[in-house]
Amino acid sequence: MGRSIRRVLYPLSSAALLALAGCSIQPRWDAAGLHRWLERQFSAGLNHPVELGPFLGFGFQGLEFGPTRVLPSTLDGSVMSAQRLTLLPDVLSSLRQGRAVADIGLGGLRMELQRNTKGHLWTFPELAGQAPPRLRLKLQLLDAAQVAIDGRRPWRMSQGRLDLDLPSEQLRFDGAFRPKGLGPRRTQLAMRLQNRWGGRPALDVRLQLRRLSLPALGSLAQAWPSQISSGEASGSLRLNRQGQQWRCQGPLQLRQLRIGEFSSPQQRWRCGGTSLELKPSPWRWADRRGDAAAKVLWRGAPWQRLSLERLLVRSGTSRLRAEGELRPDLELKLNSLRLDPSWLGLEGQPLMVRGQGRDGLWRLQLEAPELTSAIGSFGLSGTADARWGAGDSLLALDSQLELKRLGSAAPPVAIKPLKLAIQREPNALVFKGDARLDDLSPVELKGRWSADAVKAELSVQDLPLQTLDPDLGGEFAGSLTVEGKPNQPKVSARFSLLQPSVAGLQAPELWQGRWQPGSLRLDSASTTVQARLDGTRLQSLQAVKADGVISVVPSGSGYRWAARRWALAPLQLGLRGNRPLPLNGVLEGEGRLGLEPLQLQGRASISNPALAWIKGRQLELSGFFRYPGFDVSADLSPQGSGSVRLRSRGAWNGRLDLQAEARKLEPGGVLRLLQDLRRPAAQRPDGRASDLGEFAIDTLGASLDAQLEALRQAQERLAQERPDQDSNGRIALADVEGLVDADLTVQGPSPELLQLELAARGHLWLRGDDRDTALQLEPFVAEIKGPLGSGDGSFSFAGLPLGFMALLTPVPAGLRGALRGTGQWQIGLGLPSFSIDLGLDNGDLAGEPIALERGRLELDGRLLNLDLSIRGGQAKNSVDLTGRIPLDPVEEGFELRVSRRGDGLVFLTSLAGGPQRWQGGRARHPPAP
């Protein structure tokens, strides 16, 4: 009975369907012929070869066919397969609508879609002006289907319905999708689509997103950022197209978005008409946090014309505001960019950037009032022009930048011109740039980048380090190389340092350095330094010089350092801008070193320390430096007698408490040191071999008497070669002996408010051939109190021998006595000034007593005022000396007046050392009152 029904209904249903569809070619009415005819019709409609499964019979859903396949075509490689296909002609709807209506059911559907060279997933036949067939197909899924695109992660489709109305040139689709194996089971993308084509095309799409995995969308989209590693989308969107105009409506929310190092816990988007707005949403990039808001507008389609109405990105004190056109041409206006310097690894005030880009040209203005780095603070200002050209010229950059050191006497460093050009080659970009620092030091950048490899080199030549910081010295040259795969580049550097110095401490050698991640090596003629690194953390360091070693090794959270038999030579130290002087001595010591924060502690000793000809026996150091605080003690044993002990505590650029104690120092050595430090380059007691003249002593084979005679002759020849030294009344420093004690205190809450207190006492005498001569029986004493910065101070002294003045200026022979005085000084407010009142105790000149009745000296700006009154011998009257003396000899204003009363002029004869003859000039004796 069932077979009879199938034989009757199968041909009748097909005949009715074909008649309503307007088919002119009728199939054969046997099962096999109708089966082949349906295959041809399906193949023509889908534009893909169709292998219709075997006819299984007739059920409640119509005609049933077995496993059916849709094969790839010559235009695309997409395929489909269904385990079950049902076909039910709807005769009543067909008669009512005047078109063939059929319901098609698909069970066990699998779709493998492949894009062709044009990006199309499925290519349908073109009608070429022909009327569409009068056919309406209603397809529905009998069970869940699987859809995959370009071999990527498949999606599960359920509740799928398709109503294809060819005469009306429209279709409707409803379906729900869920990525297989990614995201919770409740995640879903529900779609309702209405599409009308023909004379008045229109499209309406409604999307319901429920915790949809963003990485899963990459399996549907042709271009999807692979850096999106996580995120979920939820919302309700409606997309509408009328002609060429696209509109949207609805909210969209993104959660836990992560793109590389960028992440956002929540983003709220709202689409309305022809605009898409991002509400203020938080974001995080590495260790940076902030929020962002934006709004874009379009006309027609977003991919045709897109404008940026506003963009606001904030992070701490950093701000970015921009607007402009995004498509079809990029034309942006950077209203302001306020960038916190910490984004550049610096400190200080924000970097301000303004500019605009149009017609392939970007023009920017940069201004950074203060940026602070490891090498100090500097200001940045300048302009930059970036040009995009046609052809091979992809980008060209011209800029004029200036770096200015702040709080420093170093002149600004001008970077001009900075030029960068990038050219496109097949599968690669080639870039080259060059600049000059202060028109002197060339800087060059060159390289090549491709998807498989990158190679770049940045080189600097003949860079004076003093242009970066006046406390630095020497020249730098080097190159930084990057090569390897773009995602795993290898970085290395080679450089040289010629006579580098820091704060006057100089290494007078040429150093060659090599660096790569994990190691650093420096070599000079005398020293080798090797360091192992873990990123930026030091793992170990060793410096070797002859048999001396300095080592630094990790210990706990810091490092332990040790120095063994380390010779300070060939280090040099420059003082007051003079020629550097050699340092000597052997360093021994050990301690601890920390970097975060910077701290250094330990004990060290230097044997035979020497700065050029200034020598000592031993220097002991101990203490710690923990930024910003420090506590240091030092004990120095000079070459002669005595000792110096120093203790200093405080903070860097903060408070200071310094105590120094000197006992039994030789004053000659102290005076020579002060004199040498004042003129180190001019006072070096070295010379050339030719200074010896013909001086030589030949003692080979001679008797003792002959050797003594040869020595005497050599001394005579050497004396003849040396120029005669006039006896000018001065005392040589070598003849001054004595013992001096001193105590020094320097205290204050900051470097600008330091107060000085110095107290010294001692005895002085002159060394003679057979016996020493005392300059004063009583000890001299001196005190100084006052600021090291601006302010008022005072000083006093007593018991200073007049013979001591012979160290500074010629004095008459036989002058005896002791000076005393009190005075004040003022510095910091205009030109420095001081005043002093002098007195004389036990004055004597050639056996005649002398008295200083009045002694006043004042420094007023650049003029020294004198007011002196001296009475000597048996004279009853005094000699007065008044006047004004400019400190600069070339300045005008010199005025000096000498006056006497009665027999006071006799004293001048004794002071001059004998009778004097008047040879010229004028003298005026004031009339008696």
Disulfide bonds with the S-S distance in Angstrom:
Cys248-Cys271 1.17
